[in-house]
Amino acid sequence: MSTAPALKEQVCLAIDECCDRIIDVGEAIMDDPELGFREHRTSEKVQEIFSGIDLEFESGLGLTGVKAVLRGGRPGPTVALMGELDALQVPGHPRANPETQAAHACGHNAQIAGLMGAAIGLTSTGIASELAGNVVFLAVPAEEYVEIDYRLGLVRENKTSFLCGKQELIKLGHFDDVDMAVMIHTKSPCRDDGTHGVGVSSNGFLAKTVVFHGKAAHAGGAPEQGINALYAAQLALSGINAHRETFRDQDCVRVHPIITKGGDLVNVIPSEVRLETYVRAKTAEAIEDASARVDSCLKGAALAMGCRVEIDTVPGNLPLDNDPNLRDLFRRNAETLFGDDGFRDYPHGGGSTDAGDLSQLMPVVHPVMAGASGEPHSVAWHISDTTSGYVAPAKTLAMMAVDLLADDAGEGRRVLEEFTPALSRDEYLQKQEQIFRTEVFDGGE
């Protein structure tokens, strides 16, 4: 029986031999970005690779997700290696889709390239027979929480149950056979920020779409006959802003609303104004507290202007808690590629990911590796170092799978023994489903 170091050497050599193919995958996806739950062409690229390496797969999971399983030679844990299929909207990005403005300005194209590279390396070497347990390769839809109205439409049409891909796959049972999950996010350098690292945790959030209903009137001739929904929205934004200094620092609250519709015509008192916002925080309790304050501001503004407000609240992501054992395993493997002085321990982060939902159910790690340039979610973001951005994640994912399942999966079994889930699957689904609600408050009554 081969040792874990020997198996890792084999799989890294195999990935080196197909590095051009891995890079081509990442660049092809970069040039053909698709938004969440619509990643059909990206999904087809994944399926083509799985077919080419004779790996059986399921497709159409959560509309576009793809899942393949590489079975080990003996029973043991199942490790999911994950990548995300979707882009987000970044108007003006040089490689954006001209019709949808979708662009891979967050590195999901690199995630899929790395996932495909790991699949090729682990499969082509035939080392699965040496492993105790299975490796799941999972291309997941819709991580970026965008197009809320469109996704709510999918929910109302019973095409999905949730607005994010991992949530949907949890609901559909596609994680029921998974014991732990690993993915890698590409990062751009920031000062002396290292080449790779892991944060302790990151925020969860819920989302709100808000409609203020006023009364139209001639803005110049008879403004007194109208009820200005835009002014109500402005009052609500001012109220939310007034709360910012009252949020506890340790809760890392982030509320960032935008106006998506401010009126129809400049000479008509706005009768319908729409907002969207996230309410983020470090804990579920802090999210609920901040959400209640936001709702009070929205209702108070409606009362002040005598208009009606409709508030749709939907579940976002739960807070991410990176598993410390998987974190250490990532560090050891990434250091073989980037050196032992490149690792950084990051503090709690204010962003969010649906990997957080999984982390409440099983051990999860969501680290970052260098390879990109430009600010995330900006027109400047791109993979500037293809070896670091595409090939290194493939090697690291594959090496972590080997470490977890080699030597009778001793490392993987230890990770599971030392992990206590915060929620069961049923508790998780109930918690998230309860967040869906619509409230109408009429300030004119």
C-alpha positions as CSV (number, residue, x, y, z in Angstrom):
1,M,0.0,0.0,0.0
2,S,1.4,3.4,-1.0
3,T,1.8,6.2,1.6
4,A,0.0,9.5,1.4
5,P,3.1,11.4,0.3
6,A,3.7,9.0,-2.5
7,L,0.1,9.2,-3.7
8,K,0.2,13.0,-3.6
9,E,3.3,13.0,-5.7
10,Q,1.6,10.8,-8.3
11,V,-1.4,13.0,-8.5
12,C,0.6,16.3,-8.7
13,L,2.6,14.9,-11.6
14,A,-0.6,13.9,-13.4
15,I,-2.0,17.4,-12.9
16,D,1.3,18.9,-14.2
17,E,0.9,16.8,-17.4
18,C,-2.5,18.3,-18.1
19,C,-1.9,21.8,-16.8
20,D,-2.6,23.4,-20.3
21,R,-6.0,21.7,-20.3
22,I,-6.8,23.0,-16.8
23,I,-5.8,26.5,-17.8
24,D,-7.9,26.3,-21.0
25,V,-11.0,25.3,-19.0
26,G,-10.6,28.3,-16.7
27,E,-10.1,30.7,-19.5
28,A,-13.0,29.3,-21.6
29,I,-15.3,29.8,-18.6
30,M,-13.9,33.3,-18.1
31,D,-14.9,34.1,-21.7
32,D,-18.4,32.7,-21.4
33,P,-19.8,33.8,-18.0
34,E,-23.3,32.9,-16.9
35,L,-25.4,33.9,-14.0
36,G,-26.7,31.7,-11.2
37,F,-29.2,28.9,-12.0
38,R,-28.6,29.6,-15.8
39,E,-25.0,28.2,-16.1
40,H,-25.9,25.7,-18.8
41,R,-22.9,26.1,-21.0
42,T,-20.5,26.1,-18.0
43,S,-22.3,22.9,-16.8
44,E,-21.8,21.3,-20.2
45,K,-18.0,22.0,-20.0
46,V,-17.9,20.1,-16.7
47,Q,-19.9,17.2,-18.1
48,E,-17.6,17.0,-21.1
49,I,-14.6,16.6,-18.8
50,F,-16.2,14.0,-16.6
51,S,-17.2,12.1,-19.8
52,G,-13.7,12.3,-21.1
53,I,-12.2,10.7,-18.0
54,D,-15.0,8.1,-17.8
55,L,-16.4,9.4,-14.6
56,E,-20.1,8.8,-14.2
57,F,-22.0,11.9,-13.2
58,E,-25.4,13.4,-12.4
59,S,-26.4,16.7,-14.0
60,G,-29.2,19.2,-13.7
61,L,-28.9,19.3,-9.9
62,G,-30.6,22.4,-8.7
63,L,-31.1,23.2,-12.4
64,T,-27.5,23.2,-13.5
65,G,-25.3,21.5,-10.9
66,V,-23.1,18.5,-11.7
67,K,-21.9,15.7,-9.4
68,A,-19.5,12.9,-9.9
69,V,-18.2,10.3,-7.5
70,L,-14.8,8.6,-7.5
71,R,-15.1,5.5,-5.3
72,G,-12.3,4.3,-3.1
73,G,-11.0,0.8,-2.7
74,R,-12.4,0.5,0.9
75,P,-15.2,2.0,3.0
76,G,-14.5,5.3,4.6
77,P,-15.6,9.0,4.7
78,T,-16.8,10.9,1.6
79,V,-15.0,14.1,0.8
80,A,-16.6,16.7,-1.5
81,L,-14.4,18.9,-3.6
82,M,-16.4,21.8,-4.8
83,G,-16.4,24.6,-7.3
84,E,-19.0,27.2,-8.2
85,L,-20.4,27.6,-11.7
86,D,-21.8,31.1,-11.7
87,A,-20.6,34.6,-12.4
88,L,-22.0,38.0,-11.2
89,Q,-23.0,41.2,-12.9
90,V,-20.1,43.6,-13.4
91,P,-21.0,46.1,-16.2
92,G,-17.9,47.3,-18.0
93,H,-15.7,44.3,-17.3
94,P,-13.7,43.6,-20.4
95,R,-14.8,40.0,-20.5
96,A,-18.4,40.5,-19.5
97,N,-21.2,39.0,-21.5
98,P,-22.5,42.0,-23.5
99,E,-26.2,41.0,-23.0
100,T,-26.3,40.0,-19.3
101,Q,-23.2,41.9,-18.1
102,A,-22.2,38.7,-16.3
103,A,-18.5,38.5,-15.6
104,H,-16.2,36.1,-13.6
105,A,-14.9,38.9,-11.4
106,C,-14.7,36.6,-8.3
107,G,-12.9,33.6,-9.5
108,H,-15.5,30.9,-9.9
109,N,-14.0,30.1,-13.3
110,A,-10.8,29.2,-11.4
111,Q,-12.7,27.1,-8.9
112,I,-14.1,25.0,-11.7
113,A,-10.8,24.7,-13.4
114,G,-9.2,23.6,-10.2
115,L,-12.0,21.1,-9.5
116,M,-11.6,19.7,-13.0
117,G,-7.9,19.4,-12.6
118,A,-8.3,17.6,-9.3
119,A,-10.8,15.2,-10.9
120,I,-8.4,14.5,-13.8
121,G,-5.4,13.9,-11.5
122,L,-7.2,11.7,-9.0
123,T,-8.9,9.6,-11.8
124,S,-6.1,9.2,-14.3
125,T,-3.6,7.9,-11.7
126,G,-5.8,5.1,-10.5
127,I,-5.0,5.8,-6.9
128,A,-8.6,5.6,-5.8
129,S,-8.0,1.9,-5.0
130,E,-5.6,3.0,-2.3
131,L,-8.2,5.2,-0.6
132,A,-10.6,4.4,2.1
133,G,-13.7,6.4,1.2
134,N,-15.0,8.4,-1.8
135,V,-14.3,11.7,-3.4
136,V,-17.3,13.7,-4.7
137,F,-16.6,16.3,-7.4
138,L,-19.4,18.8,-7.1
139,A,-19.9,21.8,-9.5
140,V,-22.5,23.9,-7.7
141,P,-24.8,26.6,-9.2
142,A,-25.7,30.1,-7.9
143,E,-23.3,31.0,-5.1
144,E,-23.5,34.7,-6.0
145,Y,-26.6,36.2,-4.4
146,V,-27.8,38.3,-7.3
147,E,-31.0,38.7,-9.4
148,I,-33.2,38.3,-6.3
149,D,-36.5,38.9,-8.1
150,Y,-35.6,36.3,-10.8
151,R,-34.7,33.7,-8.1
152,L,-37.8,34.4,-6.1
153,G,-39.7,33.7,-9.4
154,L,-38.0,30.3,-9.5
155,V,-39.1,29.6,-6.0
156,R,-42.7,30.7,-6.7
157,E,-42.8,28.5,-9.8
158,N,-41.5,25.6,-7.7
159,K,-38.4,25.3,-9.8
160,T,-36.2,25.8,-6.7
161,S,-36.8,26.1,-3.0
162,F,-33.9,28.5,-2.2
163,L,-32.0,31.3,-3.8
164,C,-28.5,29.8,-3.5
165,G,-27.0,26.6,-5.0
166,K,-25.7,24.8,-2.0
167,Q,-28.9,25.5,-0.1
168,E,-30.8,24.0,-2.9
169,L,-28.6,20.9,-3.1
170,I,-28.9,20.4,0.6
171,K,-32.6,20.5,0.3
172,L,-32.5,18.0,-2.6
173,G,-30.3,15.6,-0.7
174,H,-27.2,15.8,-2.8
175,F,-25.1,16.4,0.3
176,D,-26.6,13.5,2.2
177,D,-23.7,11.2,1.2
178,V,-21.0,13.8,2.0
179,D,-19.1,13.9,5.3
180,M,-16.9,17.0,4.7
181,A,-16.4,19.6,2.0
182,V,-13.4,21.6,0.6
183,M,-13.2,24.4,-1.9
184,I,-10.6,27.1,-2.7
185,H,-11.3,30.7,-3.6
186,T,-8.8,32.7,-5.7
187,K,-7.5,35.9,-4.2
188,S,-5.7,39.0,-5.4
189,P,-2.7,40.3,-3.5
190,C,-3.2,43.1,-1.0
191,R,0.0,44.6,0.5
192,D,1.9,41.8,2.4
193,D,-1.1,39.6,2.3
194,G,0.5,36.3,1.6
195,T,-0.2,33.7,-1.1
196,H,-2.7,31.6,0.8
197,G,-4.7,31.7,4.0
198,V,-7.9,30.9,5.8
199,G,-10.3,33.1,7.8
200,V,-11.7,32.0,11.1
201,S,-15.3,32.7,10.0
202,S,-17.4,35.1,7.9
203,N,-20.8,36.7,8.1
204,G,-24.2,35.2,7.3
205,F,-27.1,37.3,6.0
206,L,-30.7,37.5,4.9
207,A,-32.0,39.6,2.0
208,K,-34.9,42.0,1.7
209,T,-36.7,43.4,-1.3
210,V,-38.8,46.4,-0.4
211,V,-41.6,48.3,-2.3
212,F,-42.9,51.6,-1.2
213,H,-46.4,52.4,-2.7
214,G,-47.3,56.0,-2.8
215,K,-49.7,58.0,-5.0
216,A,-48.8,59.6,-8.4
217,A,-49.6,63.2,-9.1
218,H,-48.2,66.0,-11.3
219,A,-44.9,67.0,-9.7
220,G,-45.2,70.6,-10.7
221,G,-48.9,71.3,-10.9
222,A,-50.4,69.4,-8.0
223,P,-47.7,67.8,-5.8
224,E,-50.0,68.1,-2.8
225,Q,-52.2,65.5,-4.4
226,G,-49.5,62.8,-4.4
227,I,-47.7,60.6,-1.8
228,N,-44.0,60.5,-2.6
229,A,-42.7,57.0,-2.3
230,L,-39.2,58.1,-3.1
231,Y,-39.2,60.4,0.0
232,A,-40.4,57.5,2.1
233,A,-37.5,55.4,0.8
234,Q,-35.1,58.2,1.6
235,L,-36.4,58.4,5.1
236,A,-36.0,54.7,5.5
237,L,-32.3,54.8,4.3
238,S,-31.6,57.7,6.8
239,G,-33.2,55.6,9.6
240,I,-31.1,52.6,8.7
241,N,-28.0,54.8,8.6
242,A,-28.8,56.2,12.0
243,H,-28.6,52.7,13.4
244,R,-25.1,51.9,12.2
245,E,-23.2,53.3,15.3
246,T,-25.5,51.4,17.6
247,F,-24.5,47.9,16.2
248,R,-22.0,46.1,18.4
249,D,-18.5,46.0,16.8
250,Q,-18.2,42.3,17.6
251,D,-21.3,41.4,15.7
252,C,-19.8,42.8,12.4
253,V,-23.2,44.0,11.1
254,R,-23.4,45.1,7.5
255,V,-26.5,46.6,6.0
256,H,-26.1,48.0,2.5
257,P,-29.4,48.9,0.7
258,I,-29.7,50.2,-2.9
259,I,-32.6,51.8,-4.7
260,T,-33.4,49.7,-7.8
261,K,-36.3,51.8,-8.9
262,G,-36.6,55.5,-7.9
263,G,-39.7,56.5,-9.9
264,D,-41.1,56.5,-13.5
265,L,-41.0,60.1,-14.8
266,V,-39.4,63.2,-13.5
267,N,-42.6,65.2,-13.6
268,V,-44.6,62.6,-11.8
269,I,-44.6,62.2,-8.0
270,P,-43.0,58.7,-7.6
271,S,-45.7,56.2,-6.7
272,E,-43.6,53.1,-6.6
273,V,-40.0,52.9,-5.4
274,R,-38.0,49.7,-4.9
275,L,-35.1,48.8,-2.6
276,E,-32.9,45.8,-2.1
277,T,-30.7,45.1,0.9
278,Y,-28.7,42.5,2.7
279,V,-28.6,42.3,6.5
280,R,-25.3,40.7,7.4
281,A,-23.8,39.8,10.8
282,K,-21.6,37.3,12.5
283,T,-24.3,35.3,14.3
284,A,-27.9,34.4,13.6
285,E,-29.0,36.3,16.6
286,A,-27.3,39.5,15.4
287,I,-28.8,39.1,11.9
288,E,-32.3,38.8,13.5
289,D,-31.7,41.9,15.6
290,A,-30.5,44.0,12.7
291,S,-33.3,42.7,10.5
292,A,-35.9,43.9,13.0
293,R,-34.3,47.3,13.2
294,V,-34.3,47.6,9.4
295,D,-38.0,46.6,9.3
296,S,-38.8,49.3,11.9
297,C,-37.1,51.9,9.7
298,L,-39.1,50.8,6.7
299,K,-42.4,50.9,8.5
300,G,-41.5,54.2,10.2
301,A,-40.8,55.8,6.9
302,A,-44.1,54.6,5.5
303,L,-45.9,56.0,8.5
304,A,-44.2,59.3,8.2
305,M,-45.2,59.7,4.5
306,G,-48.6,58.0,4.8
307,C,-47.8,55.3,2.2
308,R,-47.7,51.6,2.1
309,V,-44.6,49.4,2.3
310,E,-44.2,45.7,1.3
311,I,-41.2,43.9,2.7
312,D,-40.2,40.5,1.3
313,T,-37.5,38.8,3.5
314,V,-35.7,35.7,2.2
315,P,-32.9,33.5,3.5
316,G,-29.4,34.3,2.5
317,N,-26.4,32.4,3.9
318,L,-25.6,31.2,7.3
319,P,-22.3,32.3,8.9
320,L,-19.2,30.3,7.8
321,D,-17.1,28.5,10.4
322,N,-14.0,27.0,8.9
323,D,-13.1,23.7,10.5
324,P,-9.7,24.0,12.3
325,N,-8.5,20.6,11.3
326,L,-9.3,21.1,7.6
327,R,-7.7,24.5,7.9
328,D,-4.4,23.0,9.1
329,L,-4.5,20.4,6.4
330,F,-5.0,23.1,3.7
331,R,-2.0,25.0,5.1
332,R,0.3,22.0,5.0
333,N,-0.5,21.2,1.4
334,A,-0.6,24.8,0.1
335,E,2.8,25.3,1.7
336,T,4.3,22.6,-0.5
337,L,3.4,24.9,-3.5
338,F,3.8,28.4,-2.1
339,G,6.3,28.0,0.8
340,D,5.8,28.2,4.5
341,D,6.0,32.0,4.7
342,G,3.0,32.7,2.5
343,F,0.2,31.5,4.8
344,R,-2.0,34.0,6.6
345,D,-4.5,33.6,9.4
346,Y,-7.3,36.0,8.5
347,P,-9.8,37.4,11.0
348,H,-13.6,37.2,10.7
349,G,-14.8,38.5,7.4
350,G,-17.8,40.7,6.6
351,G,-18.6,38.9,3.3
352,S,-20.8,35.8,3.0
353,T,-20.9,32.5,1.1
354,D,-23.3,29.6,1.0
355,A,-20.4,27.4,2.1
356,G,-21.5,28.8,5.5
357,D,-24.7,26.8,5.3
358,L,-22.7,23.6,4.8
359,S,-20.3,24.5,7.7
360,Q,-23.3,24.3,10.1
361,L,-23.8,20.7,9.0
362,M,-20.3,19.2,8.4
363,P,-16.6,20.1,8.5
364,V,-15.9,22.7,5.8
365,V,-13.0,24.8,4.8
366,H,-13.1,27.7,2.4
367,P,-9.6,29.1,2.1
368,V,-8.0,31.5,-0.5
369,M,-5.0,31.2,-2.8
370,A,-3.2,33.8,-4.9
371,G,-3.5,34.0,-8.6
372,A,-5.7,37.0,-9.4
373,S,-5.2,40.7,-9.7
374,G,-7.7,43.6,-9.2
375,E,-10.4,44.1,-6.6
376,P,-13.0,41.3,-6.4
377,H,-16.3,42.1,-8.0
378,S,-14.6,44.9,-10.0
379,V,-13.9,45.5,-13.7
380,A,-10.2,45.0,-13.0
381,W,-10.4,41.5,-11.6
382,H,-8.8,38.7,-13.6
383,I,-6.6,35.6,-13.2
384,S,-3.1,37.1,-13.7
385,D,-1.1,34.0,-12.8
386,T,-2.6,30.9,-14.4
387,T,-0.3,28.5,-12.5
388,S,-1.3,29.8,-9.1
389,G,-4.9,30.6,-10.1
390,Y,-5.8,27.4,-11.9
391,V,-3.2,24.6,-11.4
392,A,-2.2,25.1,-7.7
393,P,-5.9,24.8,-6.5
394,A,-6.2,21.6,-8.5
395,K,-3.1,20.1,-6.8
396,T,-4.2,21.3,-3.3
397,L,-7.7,19.9,-3.6
398,A,-6.4,16.6,-4.8
399,M,-3.7,16.4,-2.1
400,M,-6.2,17.2,0.6
401,A,-8.5,14.4,-0.6
402,V,-5.5,12.0,-0.5
403,D,-4.5,13.1,3.0
404,L,-8.1,12.6,4.3
405,L,-8.6,9.2,2.8
406,A,-5.2,7.5,2.6
407,D,-3.9,5.3,5.4
408,D,-7.3,3.9,6.0
409,A,-8.7,7.5,6.2
410,G,-7.2,8.1,9.6
411,E,-7.0,11.9,9.0
412,G,-10.6,12.0,7.7
413,R,-12.0,10.0,10.5
414,R,-10.2,12.3,13.0
415,V,-11.8,15.4,11.4
416,L,-15.2,13.8,11.8
417,E,-14.7,12.7,15.3
418,E,-13.7,16.2,16.5
419,F,-16.5,18.0,14.7
420,T,-19.9,18.8,16.3
421,P,-22.5,20.0,13.9
422,A,-24.4,23.1,14.9
423,L,-27.6,21.9,13.1
424,S,-29.0,18.7,11.7
425,R,-30.2,18.8,8.1
426,D,-33.8,19.0,9.1
427,E,-33.1,21.7,11.7
428,Y,-31.2,23.7,9.0
429,L,-34.0,23.4,6.4
430,Q,-36.6,24.4,9.0
431,K,-34.5,27.4,10.1
432,Q,-34.0,28.7,6.6
433,E,-37.6,28.0,5.4
434,Q,-39.0,30.0,8.3
435,I,-37.1,33.2,7.1
436,F,-39.4,33.5,4.0
437,R,-42.0,36.0,4.8
438,T,-43.9,38.9,3.3
439,E,-45.1,41.8,5.5
440,V,-47.3,44.7,4.4
441,F,-47.5,47.8,6.5
442,D,-49.9,50.7,5.5
443,G,-48.8,54.0,7.0
444,G,-51.8,55.7,5.6
445,E,-54.4,53.9,7.6
